[in-house]
Amino acid sequence: MIRCTSNEGYRGCAAALARLNYGHRLGEIEIPTLLICGSEDHGAPPENTRQMNAAIKRSHFVEIKEAGHISTIEKPQIFADAVVNFFDEVERSGKARSSG
């Protein structure tokens, strides 16, 4: 799908994202949230993702070394491990709350 995206479609998406402004609402997120970023991501740099992490109460930040914007393709095993670990942690914390 990514390889088949036209230049026009990519530019349109980039323009829409450039106007996106949701930062003021991040503090409203109350569920566990995983933020994953590639260390070489120039579209959504790690520093921006760290700022999002700081704004979301129950968030976790994972930076994947030597990955860019599409870390699911560039480092699929590391990405998958981060997601599985996050789900395991959320499940453990849910069980701890329900038994406590």
VEXLUM-536445 format. One record per residue (C-alpha): residue in one letter; x, y, z. Coordinates in steps of 0.1 Angstrom, whole numbers, padded with zeros to 4 digits, always signed. Layout:
% VEXLUM-536445
AXYZ
...
This chain:
% VEXLUM-536445
M+0000+0000+0000
I+0028+0024+0009
R+0047+0018-0023
C+0016+0023-0044
T+0008+0057-0029
S+0010+0084-0055
N+0031+0115-0050
E-0001+0136-0050
G-0016+0114-0023
Y+0015+0116-0002
R+0017+0154-0005
G-0020+0157+0004
C-0015+0136+0035
A+0015+0155+0045
A-0003+0188+0041
A-0032+0176+0062
L-0009+0163+0090
A+0010+0196+0090
R-0023+0214+0099
L-0032+0188+0126
N-0033+0203+0161
Y-0043+0180+0188
G-0016+0187+0214
H-0039+0206+0237
R-0062+0175+0240
L-0035+0149+0248
G-0041+0153+0285
E-0077+0141+0280
I-0065+0106+0272
E-0071+0084+0302
I-0064+0049+0289
P-0030+0032+0286
T-0013+0045+0255
L+0017+0033+0237
L+0038+0057+0217
I+0064+0042+0194
C+0089+0063+0174
G+0119+0055+0153
S+0151+0073+0164
E+0156+0085+0128
D+0120+0096+0122
H+0120+0130+0106
G+0082+0132+0102
A+0074+0126+0138
P+0107+0131+0156
P+0114+0114+0189
E+0114+0147+0208
N+0079+0154+0196
T+0068+0119+0207
R+0085+0124+0241
Q+0065+0156+0246
M+0033+0137+0237
N+0043+0110+0262
A+0047+0137+0289
A+0012+0150+0282
I-0006+0117+0283
K-0010+0104+0319
R-0008+0066+0313
S+0015+0065+0283
H+0046+0046+0276
F+0072+0057+0251
V+0094+0033+0230
E+0121+0046+0207
I+0133+0021+0181
K+0169+0027+0173
E+0179+0030+0137
A+0143+0031+0124
G+0125+0059+0106
H+0089+0067+0103
I+0077+0032+0093
S+0093+0012+0121
T+0067-0016+0116
I+0085-0024+0083
E+0120-0013+0092
K+0122-0032+0125
P+0091-0054+0127
Q+0103-0077+0155
I+0113-0049+0178
F+0080-0031+0170
A+0059-0063+0177
D+0078-0070+0209
A+0071-0034+0221
V+0033-0039+0214
V+0032-0073+0231
N+0051-0061+0261
F+0028-0031+0264
F-0003-0053+0263
D+0012-0077+0288
E+0019-0047+0312
V-0017-0034+0307
E-0031-0068+0314
R-0010-0072+0346
S-0019-0038+0359
G-0056-0045+0353
K-0054-0078+0372
A-0035-0061+0400
R-0063-0034+0403
S-0091-0059+0402
S-0076-0081+0429
G-0064-0053+0451
